């Protein structure tokens, strides 16, 4: 029994440490991403471990170690009120938002953190063939509410460093938004390094053309559309929406995406678990010195002008893949050019925080994302 208690304490302490330790390599990234998002579970396990260390093992050093682990697991809870206050103040710039019956009731619901965010019944149409450029099949998934009729729509662009991914990524989010009354269209694109920029933008335009041609079939209100992406997908979503000849999107949502690729190459994060420079070379075909114009063309920050769609930017304060300061810089440039922009930083979260759908970071992001989209597409 003592050995089991020691193993339990060790595991709980080990996982808790990743709340503050950034992943040095890619294989450890799930730990630094996931640990803050299961902090509510870690509070429980660390409390139990501390009590076992004190009363069953009677080990003061182990008890103190578990108190350290408990303190670490409490960090997101301690930071949550200030993060909510700042996010609420940021979204207030949209004016009064009519609260709809199916909105989440709070930025963080403890019960949902343990049981999961409830699911609602929706309609799914998967693996729709869009095109076959260079014999690479491009597919689309469509998620719709149960009731028939034209809906506001969200075009979803998946992430994956421009080199991996599929339209079924982040499906829980797509299903959640469909249950909120949206048609969600998760589209595909060809991947680096075989297909370099701007192939991905060309494929997204192909997807958008297909969507326009089949709007009635998939119950899409083309006058009420948003585009959204995460990481590399957010980067592509912004480039698509900010283009001179862009489709008239009503809103753009970007979760933790790169925005200034030259700066990202010249000043990579430390630690750098995905090898940022290698990812950018694979995506663009060279360095900023070799391809300066292409790096500028591929940077949403460089495409900012006036009269862009309202943009929601959500970044993690502990992100060591795409640092939050890039999102803040984009926010400031958008505002300087007279655009509506909202920047929300979640101080405890790492890159891809929403991989844990019921975690504290995604609950907060979901709360403000659904209000942002509803204010622009439904009200």
C-alpha positions in Angstrom: 0.0 0.0 0.0 2.8 2.4 0.8 4.3 1.9 -2.6 1.0 2.6 -4.3 0.6 5.8 -2.3 4.2 6.9 -3.3 3.4 6.2 -7.0 0.1 8.1 -6.7 1.9 11.1 -5.1 4.7 11.0 -7.6 2.3 11.0 -10.6 0.2 13.8 -9.2 3.3 16.0 -8.4 4.8 15.2 -11.8 1.8 16.2 -13.8 1.3 19.4 -11.7 4.8 20.6 -12.4 3.8 21.0 -16.1 1.5 23.7 -15.2 4.5 26.0 -15.0 7.2 24.1 -17.0 7.1 24.7 -20.8 7.6 21.6 -23.0 11.1 21.5 -24.3 10.3 19.0 -27.1 7.2 18.2 -29.1 6.6 14.8 -27.5 6.1 16.6 -24.1 3.8 19.3 -25.4 0.6 17.4 -24.4 1.8 17.6 -20.7 2.3 21.4 -20.7 -0.9 21.9 -22.7 -3.0 19.5 -20.7 -1.9 20.0 -17.1 -3.4 23.5 -16.6 -6.6 22.3 -18.2 -7.1 19.4 -15.7 -6.1 21.6 -12.7 -9.5 20.9 -11.1 -8.7 17.2 -11.1 -5.1 17.9 -9.9 -6.5 19.9 -7.0 -8.4 16.9 -5.9 -5.6 14.4 -6.4 -3.0 16.6 -4.7 -5.3 17.1 -1.7 -5.8 13.4 -1.3 -2.0 12.8 -1.9 -1.1 15.4 0.8 -3.4 13.8 3.3 -2.1 10.3 2.5 1.5 11.5 2.8 0.8 13.1 6.2 -1.5 10.5 7.9 -0.7 7.2 6.2 3.0 7.5 5.4 3.8 10.1 8.1 6.3 11.7 5.8 6.7 15.4 6.3 9.0 15.9 3.2 6.5 14.2 1.0 3.6 16.1 2.5 5.4 19.4 1.8 6.1 18.2 -1.7 2.4 17.6 -2.2 1.6 21.0 -0.8 3.8 22.5 -3.6 1.9 20.4 -6.1 -1.4 21.6 -4.7 -0.2 25.2 -4.9 0.7 24.7 -8.6 -2.7 23.2 -9.3 -4.4 26.1 -7.8 -2.7 28.6 -10.1 -5.4 28.6 -12.8 -8.1 29.0 -10.2 -6.3 32.0 -8.6 -5.8 33.6 -12.0 -9.4 32.9 -13.3 -11.2 35.9 -11.8 -8.8 38.5 -13.2 -8.8 36.8 -16.6 -12.6 36.9 -16.7 -12.7 40.5 -15.6 -10.3 41.5 -18.4 -12.1 39.4 -21.0 -15.5 40.9 -20.0 -14.1 44.4 -20.3 -12.7 43.6 -23.7 -15.9 42.2 -25.2 -17.9 45.1 -23.8 -16.5 47.1 -26.7 -19.1 45.4 -28.9 -21.9 47.0 -26.9 -24.7 45.2 -25.1 -25.0 41.6 -26.2 -28.4 40.0 -26.0 -28.1 36.9 -23.9 -29.6 33.9 -25.8 -31.1 31.0 -24.0 -28.4 28.5 -25.1 -25.4 30.6 -24.1 -23.1 29.1 -21.5 -24.1 30.5 -18.1 -20.6 31.4 -16.9 -17.0 31.6 -18.1 -16.2 28.5 -15.9 -18.7 25.9 -14.7 -17.1 23.6 -12.2 -19.6 20.8 -12.8 -18.8 20.8 -16.5 -15.1 20.6 -15.8 -15.6 17.2 -14.2 -18.5 15.7 -16.2 -17.7 17.4 -19.6 -19.7 20.0 -21.5 -23.1 18.6 -22.4 -23.7 17.5 -26.0 -26.8 18.2 -28.0 -28.1 16.3 -31.0 -27.1 17.7 -34.4 -26.9 16.7 -38.0 -23.6 15.8 -39.5 -22.6 15.3 -43.2 -19.1 14.1 -43.4 -16.4 13.7 -46.1 -18.1 15.8 -48.8 -15.9 15.9 -51.9 -15.0 19.5 -52.8 -12.2 19.2 -55.3 -9.3 17.0 -56.3 -6.3 19.3 -57.2 -3.2 17.4 -58.2 -5.0 14.2 -57.3 -5.3 15.3 -53.6 -8.9 15.0 -52.5 -10.2 18.0 -50.6 -13.1 17.2 -48.2 -15.6 19.1 -46.1 -17.6 18.3 -43.0 -20.9 20.0 -42.3 -22.5 20.3 -38.9 -26.0 21.6 -38.6 -28.7 22.1 -35.9 -31.6 19.7 -35.9 -34.1 22.2 -37.1 -34.2 23.0 -40.8 -33.8 26.5 -42.2 -31.0 28.9 -43.2 -28.5 29.4 -40.5 -25.6 31.8 -39.9 -22.4 29.9 -40.8 -18.9 29.4 -39.5 -16.1 28.3 -41.9 -13.6 26.3 -39.9 -9.9 26.0 -40.8 -8.0 23.4 -38.9 -4.4 23.8 -37.6 -1.4 21.5 -37.6 1.6 23.7 -38.5 0.3 23.7 -42.1 1.5 20.1 -42.5 -1.1 17.9 -40.8 -4.7 17.9 -39.9 -8.2 17.2 -41.3 -11.7 18.7 -41.3 -12.7 16.5 -38.3 -10.2 18.4 -36.0 -11.8 20.1 -33.0 -15.1 18.3 -33.8 -16.5 18.9 -30.4 -16.4 22.7 -31.0 -18.0 22.3 -34.4 -20.8 20.1 -32.9 -21.3 22.6 -30.0 -21.7 25.5 -32.4 -24.0 23.6 -34.6 -26.2 23.0 -31.6 -26.2 26.8 -31.0 -27.9 27.3 -34.4 -25.0 27.6 -36.8 -24.0 25.7 -39.9 -20.4 24.8 -39.4 -18.3 24.1 -42.5 -15.0 22.5 -41.8 -12.9 22.6 -45.0 -9.7 21.1 -46.2 -6.4 22.2 -47.7 -3.2 20.7 -49.0 -0.2 20.4 -46.7 3.4 21.5 -46.5 6.1 20.7 -47.3 4.9 19.1 -50.5 2.5 22.0 -51.1 3.9 25.4 -50.1 2.2 28.7 -49.6 0.0 30.1 -51.2 -1.5 26.7 -52.2 -3.4 26.6 -48.9 -5.1 29.9 -49.6 -6.0 28.7 -53.1 -7.6 25.6 -51.6 -9.6 27.6 -49.0 -10.9 29.8 -51.9 -11.9 26.6 -53.7 -13.8 25.6 -50.5 -15.5 28.9 -50.2 -16.6 28.8 -53.8 -18.0 25.3 -53.2 -19.8 26.6 -50.1 -21.4 29.5 -52.1 -22.5 27.1 -54.8 -24.2 24.8 -52.3 -25.5 27.3 -49.8 -29.1 26.2 -50.1 -28.3 22.5 -49.8 -26.4 23.1 -46.5 -28.8 25.7 -45.2 -26.3 28.6 -45.2 -27.1 32.3 -44.9 -24.3 33.7 -47.0 -25.0 37.2 -45.6 -24.1 36.0 -42.1 -20.8 34.1 -42.2 -17.7 34.0 -40.0 -14.3 32.4 -40.6 -12.4 30.8 -37.7 -9.2 28.8 -37.2 -6.7 27.7 -34.6 -2.9 28.1 -34.9 -2.0 27.6 -38.6 -5.7 27.5 -39.3 -6.2 30.8 -37.7 -3.4 32.2 -39.7 -5.0 31.0 -42.9 -8.4 32.3 -41.8 -7.1 35.8 -41.2 -5.2 35.9 -44.5 -8.4 34.8 -46.3 -10.6 37.4 -44.5 -8.1 40.2 -44.8 -7.4 39.8 -48.6 -8.4 42.7 -50.8 -10.8 40.5 -52.8 -12.0 38.6 -49.7 -15.5 37.2 -49.3 -17.5 39.5 -47.1 -17.2 37.8 -43.7 -19.0 39.4 -40.8 -16.4 38.1 -38.2 -13.0 36.5 -37.8 -12.0 34.3 -34.9 -8.4 33.4 -34.3 -7.1 31.1 -31.6 -3.4 31.4 -30.9 -2.2 31.7 -34.5 1.1 33.1 -35.9 0.6 36.6 -37.4 4.1 38.0 -38.3 6.1 35.2 -39.9 9.4 37.1 -40.3 9.5 38.1 -36.7 8.4 34.6 -35.7 11.4 33.2 -37.7 13.9 35.7 -36.4 12.8 35.4 -32.7 11.6 31.9 -32.1 10.3 30.9 -28.7 12.5 29.3 -26.0 12.0 26.5 -25.6 10.8 25.8 -29.1 9.1 22.4 -29.1 8.0 22.4 -32.7 11.2 23.8 -34.3 9.4 27.0 -35.5 12.1 27.9 -38.1 11.9 24.4 -39.6 8.1 24.7 -39.8 8.3 28.0 -41.5 10.9 26.9 -44.0 8.7 23.9 -44.9 5.7 26.1 -45.3 7.3 28.9 -47.3 10.2 27.2 -48.9 13.1 29.2 -47.4 14.1 31.8 -44.9 13.0 35.5 -44.6 16.3 36.6 -46.1 15.7 34.4 -49.2 11.9 35.0 -49.4 11.3 38.4 -47.8 8.3 39.3 -50.0 6.7 35.9 -49.5 7.0 36.1 -45.7 5.3 39.6 -45.8 2.6 38.2 -48.1 2.0 35.3 -45.7 1.8 37.5 -42.6 -1.7 38.7 -41.5 0.0 41.5 -39.6 1.2 42.9 -42.9 -2.2 42.8 -44.5 -4.0 45.0 -41.9 -5.9 48.0 -43.3 -9.1 49.7 -42.4 -12.6 48.2 -42.9 -11.7 44.6 -42.0 -14.2 42.3 -40.3 -14.4 42.4 -36.5 -11.7 40.1 -35.1 -11.6 38.0 -31.9 -8.1 37.0 -30.9 -7.6 34.5 -28.0 -4.1 33.5 -26.9 -2.5 31.6 -24.0 -0.2 33.5 -21.7 2.1 30.5 -21.4 2.1 29.6 -25.1 5.7 28.7 -26.2 4.7 27.8 -29.8 3.0 31.2 -30.7 3.7 33.8 -28.0 0.7 35.9 -27.0 2.6 39.2 -27.7 2.1 38.5 -31.4 -1.7 38.4 -30.9 -1.5 41.6 -28.9 0.6 43.3 -31.6 -2.0 42.4 -34.2 -4.8 43.6 -32.0 -3.1 47.0 -31.6 -2.5 47.4 -35.3 -6.1 46.5 -36.1 -7.3 49.1 -33.6 -4.9 51.7 -35.0 -6.5 51.2 -38.4 -10.0 51.7 -37.1 -11.1 48.1 -36.9 -13.1 46.3 -34.3 -10.8 43.9 -32.5 -10.9 42.0 -29.2 -7.9 40.5 -27.6 -8.2 37.9 -24.8 -5.2 36.4 -23.0 -5.7 33.3 -20.8 -2.7 33.6 -18.5 -2.3 30.0 -17.4 -2.8 28.3 -20.8 -0.4 26.9 -23.4 -0.8 26.4 -27.1 -3.9 24.3 -28.2 -5.5 24.7 -24.8 -8.9 23.9 -26.3 -7.8 20.3 -27.0 -9.2 19.7 -23.5 -12.7 20.8 -24.4 -14.1 21.0 -20.9 -10.9 22.5 -19.4 -10.8 25.9 -17.8 -9.3 27.7 -20.7 -11.7 26.4 -23.4 -14.7 27.1 -21.2 -13.5 30.7 -20.9 -12.8 30.9 -24.6 -16.1 29.3 -25.6 -18.0 31.7 -23.3 -16.7 34.7 -25.1 -16.5 33.2 -28.6 -20.2 32.4 -28.7 -21.1 35.8 -27.5 -18.8 37.5 -30.0 -20.2 35.4 -32.9 -23.8 35.9 -31.8 -23.4 39.7 -31.6 -22.3 39.8 -35.2 -24.2 36.9 -36.8 -27.5 36.7 -34.8 -28.3 40.0 -33.3 
